[in-house]
Amino acid sequence: MHSPRISLDRGSLRQLLSALLSRASQPVQIDSVPLFIADSRCGWLFSRAAQALIGLDGVEVSQGYARIGRSVSTGSELNALLAKVAITLRQAGCAPGWRNELLDVWPEQADDPARPLSRKPLGAIERGVVRPLGLLTKAVHLSGWSPDGRLWVARRALTKATDPGMWDTLVGGLISSQEDVQVGLVREADEEAGLEPEDIAGRTPLRTIARMLRQVPEGYQAEDVLTCECVLPPHVTPKNRDGEVMEIQLIAPSTIFNMLIQGAFTLEASIVIAEDLLQRATPAPI
């Protein structure tokens, strides 16, 4: 099922998307240092996290770089060290949003959002410490449209550690360790919007549209943003299941555009939605 085209000015959408992408391309904090894990460049160690890790066995922190597991083989030995690093950071108050969820640790790759993560992960680490370590993550999003051309959007719960109360895409979340991106999208669709696999079977293929590079209070966000779209069946009404969303609404594109201009959405969601609006905006007549 194809959603109808929308009547929004493509020039304004391009300008908005460009401004959003500029906001999502920031250098690391000046006092962060390059981080190597098992001899591979992986991220940026935030200064506060660096102080917490000084003296920990298997970790080297200097003025110009930091190393975790120098010459340690990937596998159980490295994962055990990464778990020790995570616990140390948590005890030092450097691990907001601890989730007891593991994310993959990827070797650094070129800052090209169109380039997939082709190499294997080095190991896995607790989700709550990826920002203090500046590690690359992957987030999947789904834009859910109604047959009449309105967009389903979700408002984040006030209990969320990041951007509480702000508007977001209908479905969005990080890919867990060893999880296929398609499996992760289906899981997030179930948890965040109560959608069954058949409800989103007609979605477009996942594509990477941006790499978020942004300073955050606990460190540095380096995140590849993958997105897709679908038209939900008329009888389907999204309903949150995991408590991370306070409301879900169906809103007209013109109102969505105004909300984007006003900064009502998270930056990541703004990029996803602006890109989607631009893709389906009707070109001006010649």
C-alpha positions as a Python dict, from the first residue, in 0.01 Angstrom:
ca = {
    (1, 'M'): (0, 0, 0),
    (2, 'H'): (146, 334, -108),
    (3, 'S'): (79, 645, 96),
    (4, 'P'): (-36, 955, -89),
    (5, 'R'): (203, 1231, -175),
    (6, 'I'): (201, 1535, 54),
    (7, 'S'): (186, 1905, -25),
    (8, 'L'): (486, 2064, 143),
    (9, 'D'): (749, 2295, -1),
    (10, 'R'): (1052, 2085, -98),
    (11, 'G'): (1290, 2380, -70),
    (12, 'S'): (1186, 2445, 288),
    (13, 'L'): (1222, 2077, 368),
    (14, 'R'): (1572, 2064, 217),
    (15, 'Q'): (1673, 2370, 417),
    (16, 'L'): (1534, 2217, 736),
    (17, 'L'): (1703, 1881, 679),
    (18, 'S'): (2036, 2049, 606),
    (19, 'A'): (2015, 2248, 928),
    (20, 'L'): (1928, 1937, 1128),
    (21, 'L'): (2218, 1739, 981),
    (22, 'S'): (2454, 2025, 1067),
    (23, 'R'): (2340, 2009, 1430),
    (24, 'A'): (2412, 1635, 1425),
    (25, 'S'): (2773, 1678, 1312),
    (26, 'Q'): (2975, 1798, 1611),
    (27, 'P'): (3336, 1741, 1711),
    (28, 'V'): (3412, 1551, 2029),
    (29, 'Q'): (3467, 1739, 2353),
    (30, 'I'): (3812, 1896, 2357),
    (31, 'D'): (3926, 1690, 2657),
    (32, 'S'): (3820, 1352, 2515),
    (33, 'V'): (4089, 1115, 2388),
    (34, 'P'): (4087, 849, 2114),
    (35, 'L'): (3988, 508, 2246),
    (36, 'F'): (4139, 180, 2127),
    (37, 'I'): (3986, -157, 2217),
    (38, 'A'): (4182, -476, 2145),
    (39, 'D'): (4419, -266, 1926),
    (40, 'S'): (4135, -127, 1711),
    (41, 'R'): (4027, 236, 1712),
    (42, 'C'): (3669, 237, 1841),
    (43, 'G'): (3563, 565, 1997),
    (44, 'W'): (3640, 860, 2224),
    (45, 'L'): (3689, 837, 2598),
    (46, 'F'): (3509, 1117, 2783),
    (47, 'S'): (3724, 1295, 3043),
    (48, 'R'): (3509, 1200, 3342),
    (49, 'A'): (3505, 836, 3232),
    (50, 'A'): (3881, 846, 3182),
    (51, 'Q'): (3931, 952, 3542),
    (52, 'A'): (3715, 662, 3659),
    (53, 'L'): (3917, 406, 3461),
    (54, 'I'): (4266, 515, 3565),
    (55, 'G'): (4440, 226, 3739),
    (56, 'L'): (4196, -44, 3626),
    (57, 'D'): (4373, -362, 3513),
    (58, 'G'): (4368, -397, 3136),
    (59, 'V'): (4309, -25, 3080),
    (60, 'E'): (4567, 238, 2987),
    (61, 'V'): (4479, 607, 3003),
    (62, 'S'): (4723, 875, 2892),
    (63, 'Q'): (4699, 1237, 2787),
    (64, 'G'): (4675, 1149, 2419),
    (65, 'Y'): (4488, 817, 2403),
    (66, 'A'): (4325, 535, 2598),
    (67, 'R'): (4345, 159, 2546),
    (68, 'I'): (4123, -119, 2671),
    (69, 'G'): (4257, -472, 2635),
    (70, 'R'): (4582, -406, 2450),
    (71, 'S'): (4663, -727, 2259),
    (72, 'V'): (4366, -906, 2418),
    (73, 'S'): (4196, -1153, 2186),
    (74, 'T'): (3836, -1085, 2095),
    (75, 'G'): (3588, -1318, 2257),
    (76, 'S'): (3523, -1413, 2617),
    (77, 'E'): (3844, -1256, 2754),
    (78, 'L'): (3772, -915, 2599),
    (79, 'N'): (3404, -929, 2693),
    (80, 'A'): (3496, -999, 3054),
    (81, 'L'): (3722, -692, 3056),
    (82, 'L'): (3452, -479, 2892),
    (83, 'A'): (3208, -591, 3162),
    (84, 'K'): (3458, -484, 3428),
    (85, 'V'): (3498, -147, 3256),
    (86, 'A'): (3121, -100, 3250),
    (87, 'I'): (3081, -182, 3619),
    (88, 'T'): (3363, 55, 3708),
    (89, 'L'): (3197, 336, 3515),
    (90, 'R'): (2865, 263, 3678),
    (91, 'Q'): (3017, 276, 4025),
    (92, 'A'): (3170, 613, 3936),
    (93, 'G'): (2834, 754, 3826),
    (94, 'C'): (2934, 759, 3458),
    (95, 'A'): (2670, 516, 3327),
    (96, 'P'): (2329, 687, 3304),
    (97, 'G'): (2051, 474, 3169),
    (98, 'W'): (2199, 139, 3272),
    (99, 'R'): (1979, -120, 3099),
    (100, 'N'): (2140, -462, 3150),
    (101, 'E'): (2148, -476, 2770),
    (102, 'L'): (2455, -545, 2561),
    (103, 'L'): (2545, -357, 2242),
    (104, 'D'): (2812, -454, 1991),
    (105, 'V'): (3152, -284, 1999),
    (106, 'W'): (3248, -191, 1643),
    (107, 'P'): (3589, -94, 1507),
    (108, 'E'): (3586, 258, 1372),
    (109, 'Q'): (3490, 307, 1009),
    (110, 'A'): (3477, 602, 774),
    (111, 'D'): (3218, 868, 857),
    (112, 'D'): (3007, 765, 559),
    (113, 'P'): (2643, 694, 651),
    (114, 'A'): (2596, 499, 327),
    (115, 'R'): (2869, 254, 421),
    (116, 'P'): (2735, -44, 617),
    (117, 'L'): (2907, -192, 920),
    (118, 'S'): (3074, -469, 721),
    (119, 'R'): (3330, -579, 977),
    (120, 'K'): (3250, -805, 1268),
    (121, 'P'): (3209, -653, 1614),
    (122, 'L'): (3499, -690, 1854),
    (123, 'G'): (3280, -771, 2151),
    (124, 'A'): (2983, -645, 2350),
    (125, 'I'): (2935, -394, 2630),
    (126, 'E'): (2655, -257, 2848),
    (127, 'R'): (2437, -5, 2668),
    (128, 'G'): (2465, 250, 2949),
    (129, 'V'): (2836, 312, 2886),
    (130, 'V'): (2852, 350, 2508),
    (131, 'R'): (2830, 731, 2526),
    (132, 'P'): (3108, 777, 2787),
    (133, 'L'): (3325, 562, 2559),
    (134, 'G'): (3204, 730, 2238),
    (135, 'L'): (3127, 394, 2077),
    (136, 'L'): (2937, 361, 1749),
    (137, 'T'): (2580, 233, 1777),
    (138, 'K'): (2302, 153, 1529),
    (139, 'A'): (1945, 281, 1564),
    (140, 'V'): (1646, 169, 1356),
    (141, 'H'): (1337, 382, 1294),
    (142, 'L'): (999, 328, 1133),
    (143, 'S'): (777, 608, 1002),
    (144, 'G'): (419, 482, 1018),
    (145, 'W'): (169, 650, 785),
    (146, 'S'): (-207, 626, 763),
    (147, 'P'): (-374, 557, 427),
    (148, 'D'): (-499, 917, 416),
    (149, 'G'): (-146, 1062, 443),
    (150, 'R'): (-110, 1143, 812),
    (151, 'L'): (186, 1037, 1024),
    (152, 'W'): (181, 840, 1348),
    (153, 'V'): (426, 989, 1601),
    (154, 'A'): (504, 904, 1963),
    (155, 'R'): (582, 1123, 2263),
    (156, 'R'): (860, 999, 2488),
    (157, 'A'): (779, 922, 2851),
    (158, 'L'): (888, 1174, 3113),
    (159, 'T'): (1093, 896, 3274),
    (160, 'K'): (1326, 864, 2973),
    (161, 'A'): (1689, 949, 3053),
    (162, 'T'): (1731, 1126, 2717),
    (163, 'D'): (1489, 1384, 2573),
    (164, 'P'): (1198, 1312, 2811),
    (165, 'G'): (862, 1440, 2693),
    (166, 'M'): (978, 1517, 2339),
    (167, 'W'): (811, 1385, 2027),
    (168, 'D'): (971, 1096, 1841),
    (169, 'T'): (921, 862, 1548),
    (170, 'L'): (654, 597, 1595),
    (171, 'V'): (923, 330, 1631),
    (172, 'G'): (1289, 385, 1711),
    (173, 'G'): (1556, 210, 1912),
    (174, 'L'): (1906, 71, 1931),
    (175, 'I'): (2009, -265, 1789),
    (176, 'S'): (2123, -508, 2057),
    (177, 'S'): (2437, -718, 2042),
    (178, 'Q'): (2433, -986, 1771),
    (179, 'E'): (2088, -872, 1661),
    (180, 'D'): (1996, -846, 1293),
    (181, 'V'): (1864, -500, 1207),
    (182, 'Q'): (1539, -639, 1065),
    (183, 'V'): (1482, -845, 1380),
    (184, 'G'): (1557, -537, 1588),
    (185, 'L'): (1305, -329, 1395),
    (186, 'V'): (1030, -588, 1442),
    (187, 'R'): (1112, -609, 1813),
    (188, 'E'): (1102, -232, 1856),
    (189, 'A'): (775, -210, 1660),
    (190, 'D'): (619, -458, 1901),
    (191, 'E'): (755, -295, 2218),
    (192, 'E'): (698, 69, 2129),
    (193, 'A'): (385, 60, 1913),
    (194, 'G'): (223, -282, 1965),
    (195, 'L'): (264, -362, 1596),
    (196, 'E'): (262, -720, 1471),
    (197, 'P'): (505, -830, 1195),
    (198, 'E'): (220, -845, 944),
    (199, 'D'): (127, -482, 1024),
    (200, 'I'): (463, -361, 890),
    (201, 'A'): (521, -626, 623),
    (202, 'G'): (488, -366, 347),
    (203, 'R'): (764, -142, 482),
    (204, 'T'): (1039, -7, 259),
    (205, 'P'): (1391, -153, 297),
    (206, 'L'): (1597, -16, 585),
    (207, 'R'): (1847, 244, 469),
    (208, 'T'): (2112, 446, 651),
    (209, 'I'): (2041, 818, 618),
    (210, 'A'): (2278, 981, 867),
    (211, 'R'): (2551, 932, 1121),
    (212, 'M'): (2479, 1124, 1439),
    (213, 'L'): (2796, 1276, 1584),
    (214, 'R'): (2695, 1480, 1884),
    (215, 'Q'): (2819, 1589, 2223),
    (216, 'V'): (2590, 1466, 2502),
    (217, 'P'): (2620, 1528, 2878),
    (218, 'E'): (2766, 1184, 2948),
    (219, 'G'): (3007, 1175, 2653),
    (220, 'Y'): (2972, 1146, 2276),
    (221, 'Q'): (2698, 1001, 2057),
    (222, 'A'): (2820, 827, 1742),
    (223, 'E'): (2522, 656, 1586),
    (224, 'D'): (2420, 531, 1244),
    (225, 'V'): (2052, 607, 1180),
    (226, 'L'): (1861, 351, 973),
    (227, 'T'): (1503, 416, 869),
    (228, 'C'): (1213, 277, 671),
    (229, 'E'): (848, 367, 612),
    (230, 'C'): (517, 189, 581),
    (231, 'V'): (145, 256, 561),
    (232, 'L'): (-31, 91, 852),
    (233, 'P'): (-356, -94, 777),
    (234, 'P'): (-667, 115, 849),
    (235, 'H'): (-774, -110, 1136),
    (236, 'V'): (-439, -82, 1319),
    (237, 'T'): (-401, 169, 1603),
    (238, 'P'): (-49, 176, 1754),
    (239, 'K'): (-31, 129, 2130),
    (240, 'N'): (282, 141, 2345),
    (241, 'R'): (372, -172, 2542),
    (242, 'D'): (700, -100, 2719),
    (243, 'G'): (611, 216, 2911),
    (244, 'E'): (864, 433, 2727),
    (245, 'V'): (598, 632, 2538),
    (246, 'M'): (337, 857, 2700),
    (247, 'E'): (114, 907, 2396),
    (248, 'I'): (83, 826, 2027),
    (249, 'Q'): (-97, 1058, 1786),
    (250, 'L'): (-187, 1071, 1418),
    (251, 'I'): (-90, 1415, 1284),
    (252, 'A'): (-112, 1589, 947),
    (253, 'P'): (217, 1657, 761),
    (254, 'S'): (174, 2036, 773),
    (255, 'T'): (142, 2023, 1152),
    (256, 'I'): (439, 1786, 1172),
    (257, 'F'): (646, 2034, 971),
    (258, 'N'): (558, 2316, 1211),
    (259, 'M'): (646, 2094, 1509),
    (260, 'L'): (984, 2024, 1349),
    (261, 'I'): (1049, 2395, 1304),
    (262, 'Q'): (956, 2456, 1668),
    (263, 'G'): (1194, 2184, 1792),
    (264, 'A'): (923, 1958, 1936),
    (265, 'F'): (1095, 1641, 1813),
    (266, 'T'): (1425, 1489, 1919),
    (267, 'L'): (1708, 1572, 1683),
    (268, 'E'): (1734, 1214, 1557),
    (269, 'A'): (1359, 1187, 1498),
    (270, 'S'): (1361, 1528, 1329),
    (271, 'I'): (1618, 1406, 1077),
    (272, 'V'): (1426, 1085, 1008),
    (273, 'I'): (1092, 1261, 966),
    (274, 'A'): (1226, 1556, 763),
    (275, 'E'): (1397, 1312, 526),
    (276, 'D'): (1076, 1114, 491),
    (277, 'L'): (866, 1425, 427),
    (278, 'L'): (1113, 1538, 161),
    (279, 'Q'): (1100, 1199, -10),
    (280, 'R'): (723, 1210, -49),
    (281, 'A'): (665, 1585, -97),
    (282, 'T'): (502, 1664, -431),
    (283, 'P'): (743, 1850, -664),
    (284, 'A'): (632, 2202, -758),
    (285, 'P'): (474, 2224, -1106),
    (286, 'I'): (701, 2347, -1382),
}
